[in-house]
Amino acid sequence: MEVIDRLNDFLADHGIVRAKLPTPSVSVVRLQGVIGAVGMGRRGLNLAALEPTLKKAFSKHVRAVCLQINSPGGSPVQSAQIAGRIRQLSKDNKIPVFAFAEDIAASGGYWLALAADEIYADAMSVVGSIGVISASFGFQDLISKMGVERRVHAQGAHKSFLDPFKPENPEDVARLDAIQQDIHRQFTSFVRNRRGERLTASDETVFNGDIWTGERALEFGLVDGLGDLRTIMRRKYGPDVRFLTIERPMSWLERRLGRVGYAGPDGVDARMSWASDLISAVEERAHWARFGL
Protein backbone atom coordinates (compact mmCIF):
# COMPACT_ATOMS: atom_id res chain seq x y z
CA MET A 1 0.00 0.00 0.00
CA GLU A 2 2.84 2.42 0.80
CA VAL A 3 4.38 1.88 -2.65
CA ILE A 4 1.02 2.57 -4.33
CA ASP A 5 0.58 5.74 -2.25
CA ARG A 6 3.99 7.02 -3.33
CA LEU A 7 3.17 6.23 -6.94
CA ASN A 8 -0.12 8.11 -6.66
CA ASP A 9 1.63 11.11 -5.13
CA PHE A 10 4.12 11.13 -8.00
CA LEU A 11 1.36 10.87 -10.61
CA ALA A 12 -0.65 13.61 -8.92
CA ASP A 13 2.37 15.96 -9.01
CA HIS A 14 2.51 15.43 -12.77
CA GLY A 15 -1.22 15.82 -13.35
CA ILE A 16 -1.82 12.14 -14.05
CA VAL A 17 -4.88 10.20 -12.86
CA ARG A 18 -4.27 8.22 -9.71
CA ALA A 19 -3.51 4.51 -10.08
CA LYS A 20 -6.28 2.16 -9.01
CA LEU A 21 -5.67 -0.92 -6.93
CA PRO A 22 -7.34 -4.14 -8.10
CA THR A 23 -10.23 -5.21 -5.89
CA PRO A 24 -8.80 -7.59 -3.26
CA SER A 25 -10.33 -11.06 -3.05
CA VAL A 26 -10.28 -13.75 -0.37
CA SER A 27 -11.29 -17.39 -0.68
CA VAL A 28 -13.82 -18.80 1.78
CA VAL A 29 -13.82 -22.52 2.58
CA ARG A 30 -16.54 -23.92 4.83
CA LEU A 31 -15.46 -26.80 7.09
CA GLN A 32 -18.68 -28.01 8.68
CA GLY A 33 -19.50 -31.32 10.29
CA VAL A 34 -17.79 -34.29 11.88
CA ILE A 35 -14.22 -34.99 10.81
CA GLY A 36 -13.65 -38.40 9.24
CA ALA A 37 -15.96 -40.96 7.65
CA VAL A 38 -19.50 -40.70 9.02
CA GLY A 39 -22.11 -43.38 8.37
CA MET A 40 -22.48 -45.35 5.17
CA GLY A 41 -22.62 -42.13 3.15
CA ARG A 42 -19.16 -41.10 4.47
CA ARG A 43 -19.82 -37.39 4.01
CA GLY A 44 -17.64 -36.27 6.89
CA LEU A 45 -14.67 -33.94 6.50
CA ASN A 46 -11.62 -35.78 5.16
CA LEU A 47 -8.55 -34.78 3.17
CA ALA A 48 -9.36 -36.86 0.08
CA ALA A 49 -12.71 -35.10 -0.37
CA LEU A 50 -11.40 -31.64 0.54
CA GLU A 51 -8.21 -31.69 -1.57
CA PRO A 52 -9.78 -30.18 -4.74
CA THR A 53 -11.51 -27.48 -2.69
CA LEU A 54 -8.34 -26.52 -0.82
CA LYS A 55 -6.22 -26.38 -3.98
CA LYS A 56 -8.76 -24.14 -5.66
CA ALA A 57 -8.96 -21.88 -2.61
CA PHE A 58 -5.24 -21.16 -2.69
CA SER A 59 -5.36 -19.44 -6.06
CA LYS A 60 -2.66 -16.92 -6.90
CA HIS A 61 -5.43 -14.32 -7.32
CA VAL A 62 -6.49 -14.15 -3.66
CA ARG A 63 -5.01 -12.20 -0.80
CA ALA A 64 -6.04 -14.70 1.88
CA VAL A 65 -7.92 -17.92 2.57
CA CYS A 66 -10.64 -17.94 5.21
CA LEU A 67 -11.80 -21.10 6.97
CA GLN A 68 -15.35 -21.05 8.31
CA ILE A 69 -15.26 -23.80 10.94
CA ASN A 70 -18.26 -25.41 12.58
CA SER A 71 -17.14 -28.82 13.80
CA PRO A 72 -17.26 -30.83 17.04
CA GLY A 73 -14.22 -32.84 15.96
CA GLY A 74 -13.81 -36.48 14.99
CA SER A 75 -10.86 -38.36 13.54
CA PRO A 76 -7.49 -37.11 14.86
CA VAL A 77 -5.76 -38.48 11.75
CA GLN A 78 -7.98 -36.58 9.31
CA SER A 79 -7.77 -33.47 11.53
CA ALA A 80 -3.98 -33.55 11.36
CA GLN A 81 -3.88 -34.30 7.63
CA ILE A 82 -6.31 -31.55 6.67
CA ALA A 83 -4.52 -29.01 8.87
CA GLY A 84 -1.14 -30.11 7.51
CA ARG A 85 -2.30 -29.73 3.91
CA ILE A 86 -3.63 -26.24 4.60
CA ARG A 87 -0.31 -25.22 6.12
CA GLN A 88 1.58 -26.65 3.15
CA LEU A 89 -0.57 -24.80 0.62
CA SER A 90 -0.29 -21.58 2.62
CA LYS A 91 3.50 -21.82 2.68
CA ASP A 92 3.88 -22.82 -0.97
CA ASN A 93 1.63 -20.03 -2.23
CA LYS A 94 2.59 -17.44 0.41
CA ILE A 95 -1.08 -16.83 1.22
CA PRO A 96 -2.15 -16.18 4.83
CA VAL A 97 -4.95 -18.21 6.42
CA PHE A 98 -7.62 -16.95 8.81
CA ALA A 99 -9.98 -19.24 10.75
CA PHE A 100 -13.42 -18.24 12.00
CA ALA A 101 -15.17 -20.41 14.58
CA GLU A 102 -18.94 -20.41 14.27
CA ASP A 103 -21.06 -22.40 16.75
CA ILE A 104 -18.21 -24.72 17.65
CA ALA A 105 -14.54 -25.37 16.94
CA ALA A 106 -13.75 -28.09 19.45
CA SER A 107 -11.40 -31.05 19.57
CA GLY A 108 -10.57 -31.82 15.93
CA GLY A 109 -12.50 -28.69 14.94
CA TYR A 110 -10.00 -26.60 16.92
CA TRP A 111 -7.18 -28.64 15.37
CA LEU A 112 -8.40 -27.40 11.97
CA ALA A 113 -8.46 -23.82 13.26
CA LEU A 114 -4.82 -24.16 14.28
CA ALA A 115 -3.92 -24.38 10.59
CA ALA A 116 -4.67 -20.64 10.37
CA ASP A 117 -2.26 -17.80 11.06
CA GLU A 118 -4.97 -16.07 13.07
CA ILE A 119 -8.10 -17.50 14.73
CA TYR A 120 -11.30 -15.57 15.39
CA ALA A 121 -14.50 -16.60 17.13
CA ASP A 122 -17.86 -15.24 18.15
CA ALA A 123 -18.08 -14.32 21.82
CA MET A 124 -20.48 -17.25 22.28
CA SER A 125 -18.66 -19.83 20.12
CA VAL A 126 -17.65 -23.08 21.82
CA VAL A 127 -13.87 -23.50 21.60
CA GLY A 128 -11.35 -25.97 22.99
CA SER A 129 -11.79 -29.60 24.04
CA ILE A 130 -8.07 -30.24 23.63
CA GLY A 131 -8.23 -33.87 24.67
CA VAL A 132 -8.95 -37.41 23.45
CA ILE A 133 -12.06 -39.48 24.08
CA SER A 134 -13.24 -43.01 23.31
CA ALA A 135 -16.73 -44.28 24.09
CA SER A 136 -18.37 -47.70 23.67
CA PHE A 137 -20.82 -50.12 25.33
CA GLY A 138 -20.55 -53.46 27.11
CA PHE A 139 -23.11 -56.13 26.22
CA GLN A 140 -21.78 -59.18 28.08
CA ASP A 141 -24.66 -59.29 30.61
CA LEU A 142 -27.28 -58.73 27.92
CA ILE A 143 -26.24 -61.66 25.74
CA SER A 144 -25.97 -63.85 28.85
CA LYS A 145 -29.59 -63.10 29.79
CA MET A 146 -30.68 -63.77 26.22
CA GLY A 147 -28.97 -67.14 26.25
CA VAL A 148 -26.55 -66.16 23.48
CA GLU A 149 -23.14 -67.78 23.44
CA ARG A 150 -20.29 -65.59 22.19
CA ARG A 151 -17.78 -67.44 19.96
CA VAL A 152 -14.56 -65.71 18.92
CA HIS A 153 -11.57 -67.34 17.23
CA ALA A 154 -8.53 -65.14 16.66
CA GLN A 155 -4.78 -65.29 16.14
CA GLY A 156 -2.78 -62.71 18.06
CA ALA A 157 -3.03 -62.09 21.77
CA HIS A 158 -4.63 -58.65 21.39
CA LYS A 159 -6.79 -59.22 18.32
CA SER A 160 -10.03 -59.13 20.36
CA PHE A 161 -9.00 -55.85 21.94
CA LEU A 162 -11.92 -54.24 23.88
CA ASP A 163 -14.51 -56.73 22.65
CA PRO A 164 -17.87 -55.22 23.74
CA PHE A 165 -19.35 -58.70 24.29
CA LYS A 166 -16.71 -59.64 26.88
CA PRO A 167 -16.06 -58.21 30.37
CA GLU A 168 -13.70 -55.23 30.24
CA ASN A 169 -10.07 -56.32 30.50
CA PRO A 170 -7.82 -54.00 32.59
CA GLU A 171 -4.92 -54.73 30.23
CA ASP A 172 -7.00 -53.59 27.26
CA VAL A 173 -7.95 -50.41 29.11
CA ALA A 174 -4.28 -49.72 29.89
CA ARG A 175 -3.33 -50.15 26.22
CA LEU A 176 -6.14 -47.81 25.15
CA ASP A 177 -5.04 -45.27 27.74
CA ALA A 178 -1.49 -45.37 26.35
CA ILE A 179 -2.76 -44.76 22.81
CA GLN A 180 -4.91 -41.85 23.98
CA GLN A 181 -1.98 -40.32 25.86
CA ASP A 182 0.15 -40.46 22.71
CA ILE A 183 -2.55 -38.77 20.61
CA HIS A 184 -3.12 -36.16 23.34
CA ARG A 185 0.61 -35.44 23.43
CA GLN A 186 0.67 -34.83 19.69
CA PHE A 187 -2.42 -32.61 19.91
CA THR A 188 -0.98 -30.46 22.70
CA SER A 189 2.34 -30.25 20.86
CA PHE A 190 0.56 -28.89 17.78
CA VAL A 191 -1.29 -26.32 19.91
CA ARG A 192 1.98 -25.13 21.47
CA ASN A 193 3.67 -25.01 18.06
CA ARG A 194 0.93 -22.97 16.43
CA ARG A 195 -0.07 -20.68 19.33
CA GLY A 196 3.32 -20.28 20.99
CA GLU A 197 3.59 -17.27 23.29
CA ARG A 198 0.01 -16.27 22.56
CA LEU A 199 -1.12 -18.90 25.10
CA THR A 200 -1.59 -17.19 28.45
CA ALA A 201 -3.20 -19.91 30.59
CA SER A 202 -1.44 -22.84 32.24
CA ASP A 203 -1.17 -26.28 30.64
CA GLU A 204 -3.46 -27.66 33.34
CA THR A 205 -6.15 -25.23 32.22
CA VAL A 206 -5.72 -25.41 28.44
CA PHE A 207 -5.03 -29.11 27.92
CA ASN A 208 -7.54 -30.76 30.26
CA GLY A 209 -10.21 -31.28 27.58
CA ASP A 210 -12.44 -28.45 28.81
CA ILE A 211 -14.41 -26.11 26.54
CA TRP A 212 -14.94 -22.34 26.74
CA THR A 213 -16.83 -19.56 25.06
CA GLY A 214 -14.98 -17.52 22.46
CA GLU A 215 -14.67 -14.70 24.99
CA ARG A 216 -12.86 -16.91 27.50
CA ALA A 217 -10.80 -18.56 24.74
CA LEU A 218 -9.51 -15.09 23.85
CA GLU A 219 -8.39 -14.58 27.45
CA PHE A 220 -6.46 -17.86 27.31
CA GLY A 221 -4.83 -17.07 23.96
CA LEU A 222 -6.61 -19.85 22.07
CA VAL A 223 -8.01 -17.31 19.61
CA ASP A 224 -6.71 -13.95 18.40
CA GLY A 225 -9.91 -11.95 18.44
CA LEU A 226 -13.69 -11.82 18.39
CA GLY A 227 -15.59 -11.07 15.21
CA ASP A 228 -17.16 -12.46 12.07
CA LEU A 229 -15.49 -13.18 8.75
CA ARG A 230 -16.82 -10.20 6.79
CA THR A 231 -16.05 -7.64 9.48
CA ILE A 232 -12.49 -8.85 10.06
CA MET A 233 -11.65 -9.21 6.35
CA ARG A 234 -13.02 -5.76 5.53
CA ARG A 235 -10.94 -4.36 8.36
CA LYS A 236 -7.82 -6.01 6.93
CA TYR A 237 -8.37 -5.64 3.17
CA GLY A 238 -10.77 -2.75 2.83
CA PRO A 239 -14.54 -2.35 2.38
CA ASP A 240 -14.46 -3.53 -1.26
CA VAL A 241 -12.94 -6.94 -0.53
CA ARG A 242 -14.61 -9.74 -2.51
CA PHE A 243 -15.48 -13.10 -0.96
CA LEU A 244 -15.04 -16.12 -3.21
CA THR A 245 -16.86 -19.07 -1.69
CA ILE A 246 -15.21 -22.33 -2.73
CA GLU A 247 -17.84 -25.07 -2.72
CA ARG A 248 -17.00 -28.68 -2.03
CA PRO A 249 -17.65 -30.54 -5.31
CA MET A 250 -20.13 -33.40 -5.50
CA SER A 251 -18.86 -36.85 -6.41
CA TRP A 252 -19.62 -38.34 -9.84
CA LEU A 253 -22.31 -40.55 -8.29
CA GLU A 254 -23.91 -37.59 -6.51
CA ARG A 255 -23.98 -35.58 -9.74
CA ARG A 256 -25.62 -38.47 -11.58
CA LEU A 257 -28.09 -39.58 -8.92
CA GLY A 258 -28.32 -36.68 -6.51
CA ARG A 259 -27.37 -36.61 -2.85
CA VAL A 260 -30.45 -38.54 -1.72
CA GLY A 261 -29.90 -41.62 -3.86
CA TYR A 262 -31.80 -43.35 -6.66
CA ALA A 263 -35.14 -45.03 -6.15
CA GLY A 264 -35.17 -48.21 -8.22
CA PRO A 265 -38.29 -50.09 -9.30
CA ASP A 266 -38.55 -51.86 -5.95
CA GLY A 267 -37.46 -48.86 -3.88
CA VAL A 268 -34.47 -50.73 -2.40
CA ASP A 269 -31.88 -48.08 -3.26
CA ALA A 270 -34.09 -45.35 -1.85
CA ARG A 271 -34.49 -47.26 1.42
CA MET A 272 -30.72 -47.88 1.63
CA SER A 273 -30.09 -44.17 1.05
CA TRP A 274 -32.61 -43.27 3.75
CA ALA A 275 -31.01 -45.72 6.19
CA SER A 276 -27.54 -44.38 5.37
CA ASP A 277 -28.69 -40.81 5.99
CA LEU A 278 -30.26 -41.86 9.30
CA ILE A 279 -27.08 -43.59 10.48
CA SER A 280 -24.99 -40.58 9.51
CA ALA A 281 -27.41 -38.24 11.30
CA VAL A 282 -27.29 -40.31 14.51
CA GLU A 283 -23.49 -40.44 14.46
CA GLU A 284 -23.20 -36.70 13.86
CA ARG A 285 -25.83 -35.95 16.51
CA ALA A 286 -23.77 -37.87 19.08
CA HIS A 287 -20.69 -35.74 18.33
CA TRP A 288 -22.59 -32.44 18.59
CA ALA A 289 -24.50 -33.52 21.71
CA ARG A 290 -21.27 -33.85 23.68
CA PHE A 291 -21.10 -30.05 23.67
CA GLY A 292 -24.77 -29.40 24.38
CA LEU A 293 -25.54 -28.45 20.79
Buried (B, 14 or more C-beta within 10 A) or exposed (E): EEEEEEEBEEEEEEEEEEEEEEEBBBBBBBBEBBBBBBBBBEBBBBBEBBBEBBEBBBBEEBBBBBBBBBBBBBBBBBBBBBBEBBBEBBEEBEBBBBBBBBBBBBBBBBBBBBBBBBBBBBEEBBBBBBBBEEEEEEBEEEBEEEEEEEEEEEEEEEEBEBBEBBEEBEEBEEBBEEEBEEBBEBBBEBBBEBBEEEBEBEEEEBBEBEBBBBBBBBEBBBBBEBBEBEEBBBEBBEEEBEEBEBEBEEEEEBEEBEEEBEBEEEEEBBEBBBBBBEBBEEBBEEBBEBBEE
